[in-house]
Amino acid sequence: MDVEDFLQYLSKVEKKGLVPTSHFLLNHEKRKKHMPALDEIYDLILNTKLVGILKQDEGKFKIFYRNNNKYDLIIIMAVKRTNPDLVINLVTCHIQEIKKRLRKDD
């Protein structure tokens, strides 16, 4: 699966098709002081344009969403199933400073 295919799936997924793994939930709980609430994460995925994407493996992608003016929310997602219903697993999540994504030209 390439990035374009994944982006099409991501644009069609419904909230019920976003399935957090136990690893995702554990990391979210550990980092909840700095993380958006789960419902806010679902809202970001469903209604916000992503700011970056990297293919990590077949069907697995590292997605960057703008969290605020200083941090991005990074979510690793994996397409689990496309038929009959689209399911995208939320594998893990963390916060990263925007400056790691944005590189200043010298």
N, C-alpha and C positions, 0 to 999 in steps of 0.2 A: 504494500500500500504506500502510495506517495503522499506528499504534503497536500496536494490539491484534492485528492480523494478524501483525506482526513478532514480538510476544511469543509467539504461538502457535507460529510456526516455530521460534523460539529454544528453546522448551520441548521440541520434538520432534527437534532436530538431534542427530546422533551425532558423535563425535569425527572420524570420516572425512569428515564433511560440513563441518567447519571448515577452510577452506583459506586459509592465510596468503599474502598477495601478496608480491612481492619488496620492495615498499615497506615493508610491515609487518616483514618479516625484517630489512631494512636498519636501520630505526629501532630495532627491538628490540636488535639487535647494538650499535648506537651507545650505547644507554641501558641496557645490561644490568647495569651496576653498581647501578642503582636499580630495575630491573624484576624481577618474578618470572621464573623459568625458563619456557620455552615449555610444558612439561607442567603447570606450576602455573597458567598462563593458561588452558589447556584445561580444567583442573579447575574453575577459577573459573567459566568460562562454563557448564559442564555441571552443576555442583553447587551453585552459590552464587546467592543471590538478588541481583539487581542493585539498586543504590540510586538510579539515575537513568537517564533515557532522553530523548534529543532527536531528533526527526526532522530530518535534514539535507537530504534530497532523496528522490525517489521510490525506495524500496527501500534507502535508506542511513540509518543511525542511529548516533548517538553514545551509547555505553553506559558507564555509570559502575559500577564495582565497588569495594567497600571493599578496599583493599590492606593497610592497617594503621591504627593510631589517628591517623596524621597525613596519610596520602596515599590518594587514590583512584587506581585504574588506569582509564584511559580507553581504550576500544577503539572505533574506527570500524568498523562492520560493514555489509556490503551483501549483500542476498539476490541470489544469482547465478542460482539455478535451484530450482524447487520440484518439478519432475516430470521424470523418474521418481524421482530421488533429490534430497533437499534439500541445497543447497550454499549456505553463507554464507561470503563472503570476509571475511577479517580484513584491513582496508585499512591501518590504522596504529594505533599505540598510544603512550601516554605516561603519565607520572605527573603528578598535580595535587594540590595541597594540598586537604584536605577543606574548609577554610574557604572556598574558592571556591564550593563547592556549598552549604554551610550558611551561611545568612545570619542574623545575630543581629538580632532586633527591637530597635529603639531605644526 
